[in-house]
């Protein structure tokens, strides 16, 4: 029997998105289950007038990039199966704002219309619709979806919007994949993936912990997933400090604990690379080239370079250390440039510890390393990580202005200082900075991870922070489940944002 879906949908759907709003979500904020909320250029939505989003629906796409239609068709089939809406190319009467990432969408009784200038905008439009689509009501199992009647005209605040992810020995590959997929769904367009002794190198097979899970096959698979979803994976190797490929507080060393023969490559103690040893440059270049290839030669490579210590090596102490560090980084930058990419590095060693100008801000360098702000090549992208919440004290970020004034591209990098995220994104935009990196470090689980993605994606996109429902975070739960469905998860550990509901220690 043929079912007319439009006749079936006669009852207003409440408690999901019951609202009509322009430029925000003031009427019924708890109902918006979307992260980030579209930047308030225009956003109207009314779930009291639901529209079918199933095989009876036609989605019309206006985009000069012909690949947009096939991308939508392919992913609608993946997400919705036999109930996938039809996708056609045609005029929509909509016009997206300028830029490859801008898009416009309308949903009403005539169907779904999307306008975008490039494939990037098509993806963001699809992710907006996917988060807002809910299963049709009044059925035992899912038989198609519905959308609110809506109009969206949206574009990002910043062009470079990244998350920074760490691959520790304790990190399951599934966590990294989920973090990447979730970042794309929330409209981040880069993911910096830092190896913590887990990269399986062929050129230098000693450079990792035993049984590394960051294999070439896995990296290439994840990079391909990212390219499809619109998020570019960027590799990171710590090329100065953090040479142990381990967190400082653990005093572990991924190489020297088990393979002390490689001690000449590191400063005594192992925290810094030994910069006067020519083998150091050779090894790091080999690792960079290998990893850069595995990631598909992305346009950036992160060199780390944070939290280094003064040299104790007799050879490194013979030269002015600032000159030595500058030479080391400049040579790596030149090497990466020859591969068609630019290097990024953390900022802290470029500001002298104790300099009163930076009181209250992160500054861990010495007099010697602070000279790098004047001597490094100006195409090095400075990632200014500021983890203090300065919103109430100061909405300016003088360290970012300092690096921008020196001629560097500068990126704002918060952590768990949630109130500072939007001011940092706004400030780096105001001074013409390069973009935003949401660092996560060891948080790929738990409420801080949720808030980092919620606040960080909204800050980088330039929209209001989505409210959290009082009893159950339905919007983040929706996003996690969509990602889990794409990954076809079957393991309890790959659901929710905790591994366990009740820590095992509670049963002891």
Secondary structure by P-SEA (a helix, b strand, c coil): cccccccccccccccccccccccccccccccccccccccccbbbbbccccccccccbbbbbbccccaaaaaaaaaaaaccccccccccccccccccccccccbbbbbccccbbbbbccaaaaaaaaaaaaaacccccccccccccccccccccccccccbbbbbbbbcccccaaaaaaaaaaaaaacccbbbbbbccccccccccccccccccccaaaaaaaaaaaaaacbbbbbbcccccccccccccccccccccccccccccccccccccccccaaaaaaaaaaaaaaaaaaccccbbbcccccccccccaaaaacaaaaaaaaaaaaaaaaaaaacbbbbbbcccccccccccccccccccccccccccccccccccccccccccccccccccaaaaaaaaaccbbbbbbcccccaaaaaaaaaaaacccccccccccccccaaaaaaaaaaaaaaacccccccccccaaaaaaaaaaaaaaaccccccccccccccccccccc
